[in-house]
Amino acid sequence: MRKIELRLNLGKKDLVWTITEQESGSLFFEYLEKWVKSGFYIDPMIPLEFKGILSKDQIDGLLERLPSTDNPRYEEHCLAWGIKKDETDLMVLLVTLGHKSASSIEFFPVGFNPGIWSKIS
């Protein structure tokens, strides 16, 4: 089972939510209780009270945080992370190309595939 933590980098990298891949392949999402109490949601498609399996629309919202495949440097980014340019595994894409997105959001793997994850600073 693979798991990702999302951290908001505002100086101290606050842990905000986790995504855990289920045996069925679906993705279970959960905000941390401490973050829920802050009253600040990260994505309008994923309200603070949400806890459960991500819908296709919610997954598409996460994918929007990644560099566009139309970006002329997309293939270069993939090569730098050691992934194929046609990679479709959301968990892999989030912790590689989405690791340091254009915002203060960072995705971190939790204990899986150390070959790729060792590249994450």
Secondary structure, DSSP 8 states (H G I E B T S, - for coil): --EEEEEE-SSS-EEEEEEEE-TTS-EEEEE-HHHHHHT--SBTTB-TT-EEE--HHHHHHHHTTS--TTSTTHHHHHHHHT--TT---HHHHHHTTTTT-SSSEEEEE-SS-HHHHTT--
